[in-house]
Amino acid sequence: MMKAISASRIFDGIRYHNDAALVWQDDVIQAITPIADLPADIEHQHYADAVIAPGFIDIQVNGGGGVMFNNDITPQAIKTICQAHRTHGTAYLMPTLISSTPENVAKALIAAEQAVNEKIPGVLGVHLEGPWLNKEKKGAHNAELFYSPTIDELNAFPWIVNAKVLVTAAIEKVSDEALTWLKESDVIVSCGHSNATAEALTEKKLSLTDGFTHLFNAMSPFEGREPGVVGTALNTDHAWCSVITDGIHVHPNSFLLAHKAKPQGKLLIITDAMASLGSKNNRFELDGQTIEVIDNKLVNAEGSLAGAHIGMDESVANVIRWGIEEQEALKMASTYPAQAMGADNLGQLKPGYRAAATVLSSQYQTQAVLVDGVLF
Ligand SMILES: [Zn+2]
């Protein structure tokens, strides 16, 4: 059965349509048409002063709705996290495992595979943030879990093929052979929690790297004589950079500078959200340490930032407030992460694409989210 949603504005990922409707059947987009042309009997929901955008995709989500993926590595936890983030505009996300044991890494891969098989709405894959990181830039991770993987160790994991797999690694700690193995296994590699010098980030390593994780945070800084990871990330055109845009992790001007430096399409918004998002509980456990929301910041006992307390809708609103055009901000939350994850049928509202959309009020508050043809 055909269904439709309409609004004063639709942004399809390329251009705007005024007073238009998005029409889908089952889980596939059929058309964008003027509201006046909709069949009279179509099941149809109208949002008056709103914009319909391609469904938001958040590639770094540690938790939500009171659940931390690290503490509950199951499809049920993924379901709860997706639900919590949907209320903040996220159509799809990559549940993200913070550095854990190899057993838990294996569990995370299997949980994501099961979640996709069970058609839990909103799961795009899984993000393994570590444990192949640099202890000099551990952030809130447990550095005792870090190691440099051998090919045998990589081979032993139950890699999955029905969902996207993203790995954040400090690429100076991972051999060229291991990076090549990951590339050949269709694993998306992003450099993060890295203390590399620009020299250590060789052309070979960069050619095997798809992106950089939470640009500016937990990476060696940009300096005149030493570009570090930040300078290299900004200067490596093929690689995307994800940024936490809560206004706490990264100064707005640093974000705007990154936007000037990167080719269009290579800067993405992530939340790096934790269990506290969409939950009344302001306190949760990670690896035996207590993380708490204090003044909208999530901090551990050492005072290190431990993820963010923000949703995608607010993250998009922030960058618009900082001076990014609305359409570019919407693409940073949908089109560009879809491209970064190689999700070919997401990130645009286009016939034949998966029926996924985010409906925002004129103040960028989430009104509704469409995921695979189901309106939430
Ligand atoms: Zn991190």
Boltz pocket constraint, residues with backbone or C-beta under 6 A from the ligand:
constraints:
  - pocket:
      binder: B
      contacts: [[A, 129], [A, 139], [A, 193], [A, 214], [A, 218]]
      max_distance: 6.0
